[in-house]
């Protein structure tokens, strides 16, 4: 069975789209004593507070009706931001040709962070860096995110 975030993503994807924005990610996390359901949205011309409010009001009854979460939580709807985290294969595809930053679990030649233009992806992520083309295994990447929205 899929985790909470995946179930909610599936439940709300169409509703979010109907609000004129795209669904970037959903995370269900515990911080201190509280649980948070975070819904990250995106829009070509930028996400406004009104977009977040409208999406929140639209998805709240959908989530309540399906009741996929068995504990109390806070719902937060926000922009995925300029330095959006890349967590899904389609995220990498969406930013192909743009500058990304990768953080690795283990250092390569003493470095754990690499930045460059995402040139190719598949089982491996290929970046064009100042030092030339570099290839990274997805399993070696602890975190990836868009590094330079200006690109």
N, C-alpha and C positions, 0 to 999 in steps of 0.2 A: 504494500500500500504506500502511496506517495506521502511525503511529509506534508505538514500543515501549509507551508509556503507554496508548494506545488499545487495542492488542492485549491487553495484560495486563488492562485494565478489562473487556473483553469476556470474557476467559477466567475471571476470578474473580468476576464479579458474582453469579452464582447461589450459589456457595460461600459468599461473604460473607453473603448474605441468609439462607442456611441456618444461620448462626451467630447469628441474631437481631439483626443490625445492618444498617445500610444503607451502601452504598459511596458515598462523597462524591466522591472524586477519586483519581487515580493519577498520579504524576509520576516520571519517570526523569531524574535530574539528576546532573551531574558537579560535585563539590566537591573542589578540589585534584586529587590523583591518583586519587581514588575515585569510583565510580559508586554511586548510591543509588536503589533502587526504593522510593518512599514511597507507602504505601496509607493514605488517609485515610478513617476510618469515622465513623458517627454513630449515635446511638440517642436516642430521645425522653427517656429519664431519665438520659442521660449515659453516656459511654463509660468503662469501667473498665480497669485494667491487665489484668485477666483477659480482658476482651473482646479487647484487642489481642493477647494471647498466644494465645488460642483461634483468632482469625482467622489469625494468622501460621502456626500449626501446620496449619490447614486449607488455606490457599492455597499453601503452600510446595510440596507434592507436585504440585499442579495446574500450577503454573508450571514446575516441573522437568520434568514429563512433556511439556508442550507445547514447552518450550525456546525461547521467543520472544526471548531476549536472548543475543547472541553475545559478551558480555564478562562479566568478573567484576563482581559488585555486592553491596551490602549491602541486605537487605530490612528495611524499617522499617514497622511498622503503628502508626498513632497516631490520636488523635481529631482531627477537623477543627477543634476549638476553638470558643470562643464568638465570636471575630472571624474566622470562616471566610471564606476567599477565595472569591469568586464567579467561576467560570471557564466555566461552561456555562449555556446558556439555562435549563435546568431549575433551576439554583441560584437564579437571579433569581426564577423563578416560586415557588420554595419559600419565599422570604423576602419576597414581596410583602406590603406593609402594615407592614413592619418598617423600622427605621432602618438605612440603609446609608451607606457612605462611598465616594466615587469619587475616584480620582486620575487626572488628565488628562495627556496628552502635552504639550499646549499650554495656557497660561493663558487664562482668560476674565476680562477686567477685572482682570488682575493676580493671579488666584487659580487654583491648580491642583488644589485639594482642595475637594470639596463634600460635604455631609452632609445627609440628609433622609430622609423616609419614601418608600419605593419605592411609587409609586401606579400605575404602568402600565409595560408593557414590550412590545416588539415589535422593530421595527428601531431604535427609540429607547428610551432609558431615561428615565422621567419621575419626578422627585423633587419632593416637597412640602417646601420648605425654609423657613427663617425669612424669607427674602426673597421667598417666593412659589413658584409652580410653575416648575421648570426642566427643560428637555429636553436630553438629551445623545445624541449619536450613539455607538453601540457602538464604532465604529472610533476614536473620540477618547479612549476610556477605557484607561489603562495598567494600572489595578488597581482592583478593586472588592471590598469585603468588608462583612460584617455589622458594624455599628458599635455596636449597643446591644442585647445579648441580652435585656435586661429588657423590651423592647417587646412 
